[in-house]
Amino acid sequence: MAPLAVVACTKPTHPHGGTTSASAAPSDTPTDDPPLASGSAEPAPVPGPLVRLEDRMAAIPAGSFTMGADNGSADEKPRRVEVAAFEIDVTEVTTGAYTTCVTLGGCAAPAPTVWWQGITPAEELMYSALCNYAHPERADHPINCVNWENARSYCAWKQKRLPTEQEWEYAARGDDGRHYPWGNEAPGPKLLNACGPECRALTKSNKAPMYDGDDGFGATAPVGSFPAGNSPFGLTDMAGNVWEWTATAYCAEGTPDCEASTRVSRGGGWRVVDAGKVRATYRLASLGAGRDGNLGFRCAR
Ligand SMILES: [Ca+2]
């Protein structure tokens, strides 16, 4: 499948400048026409409107694809899936954007701590420090440590919704059967933000890192920092940075009843060392009440 041009490419800007309200300011106001160059018969090019990457959505046309993979887990057996046309955010929802929703009364502030089943006090202390909310210097990083309801509410406030996992996977890999958003090349430090040596040092993990090179970000990275890893539809960070909540309740293979308390999350995050988990077909069962610095979301409509 040929990659689809989503929108005219505008260099992403991160104008947050350390304030939590910066993302509320619309930045799509066309600039004034530049003056003509002296002595030139040709008008100078007029710059297009500046729209931040995080405000963009990609239009995904209706299509069909083989969801899942032969070489994956038991719960990702391949099957043919039809997808209706939809739109999806080009980036993960940023901390600045989520903060704006809280400031304007549309969203609850996320709890200040991480939580998952079996968490230890030491883990809570260590990983809660990596939650991005209330850290204005991370306004262009993905919001994390949000539970499924936080994510659902934000998208609803934006008059959007969470993508289904079918939509998410199609948006991540198109219809050519690739393993990762960028193709089949093994994950590396220029393609995504996962757990290289930089994250291993931060988390004091003794597990082998996913790759040898340093990707530059011990925890989350500003959204859109790895354009070489974009999906065929131009979506950023569909592997790595943070796992992403989907609307879909998790059903294990051959399990007809899904528990709505558990949702599918996709894409892998900065703390993942297993390359198999940043494949575009990998399905993670995430407790909806959970909050993890490694988990965020993007919206669709
Ligand atoms: Ca990293």
Boltz pocket constraint, residues with backbone or C-beta under 6 A from the ligand:
constraints:
  - pocket:
      binder: B
      contacts: [[A, 192], [A, 193], [A, 194], [A, 195], [A, 196], [A, 198], [A, 199], [A, 215], [A, 216], [A, 217], [A, 218], [A, 219], [A, 270]]
      max_distance: 6.0
